[in-house]
Amino acid sequence: MKSNYKIAIALVAGAAIGGAAIQGLHAQAKPAAYVVAEIDLSNPEAFVKEFAPLAQKALATGSGYKAIARGNKTVSIEGAAPKSRIVINHFDNMDEALKAYNSAAYKDARKIGDKYATFRIYATEAVAP
């Protein structure tokens, strides 16, 4: 009878370990996401002063948010360089990026940003390591 308990405990433990491993694999399944914004500024000073701090704060609520590039200097390697300001942000995954950009806080910030700029924003998934 004791060996039956040992087998039952081993089966339960194996199932628990297997379940934990599957959860770990699912968590790793989503690649990071990069959001690229091309921003045509009509009033750079007001944009930086009024919109940028609000937008950064709103986006920082997203999981894994990190600003990768924020700048005015863009150099063309091939083809015409964009005339707009380029911003690249990192998020843990696409879901987090979309959640951050669709948040009420970001949409409120964009009402201010839209006064001083036009935006083209898109997201792409990172290459799996």
Residue pairs with C-beta under 8 A, 6 or more apart in sequence:
30 92
30 93
30 94
30 95
31 93
31 94
31 125
31 126
31 127
31 128
32 64
32 90
32 91
32 92
32 93
32 125
32 126
33 90
33 91
33 92
33 93
33 94
33 96
33 97
33 123
33 124
33 125
33 126
34 68
34 88
34 89
34 90
34 91
34 123
34 124
34 125
34 126
35 88
35 89
35 91
35 97
35 101
35 121
35 122
35 123
36 86
36 87
36 88
36 121
36 122
36 123
36 124
37 86
37 87
37 88
37 89
37 119
37 120
37 121
38 82
38 84
38 85
38 86
38 119
38 120
38 121
39 47
39 84
39 85
39 86
39 87
39 117
39 118
39 119
39 120
40 83
40 84
40 85
40 117
40 118
40 119
41 47
41 84
41 85
41 116
41 117
42 116
42 117
42 118
43 115
43 116
43 117
44 116
46 115
46 116
47 113
47 116
47 117
50 112
50 116
51 109
51 110
51 112
51 113
51 116
51 117
54 105
54 108
54 109
54 112
55 106
55 109
55 110
55 113
56 67
57 105
57 109
58 100
58 103
58 105
58 106
58 108
58 109
59 65
59 89
59 100
59 101
59 106
61 100
61 103
61 105
62 91
62 92
62 96
62 97
62 99
62 100
62 103
63 91
63 92
63 93
63 96
64 90
64 91
64 92
64 93
64 96
65 89
65 90
65 91
65 96
65 100
66 89
66 90
67 87
67 88
67 89
67 90
68 88
68 89
68 90
69 86
69 87
69 88
70 85
70 87
70 88
71 85
71 86
72 85
74 81
74 82
74 86
75 81
84 120
89 97
91 97
91 100
91 123
93 125
94 123
94 125
97 123
98 123
100 106
101 121
101 123
110 119
113 119
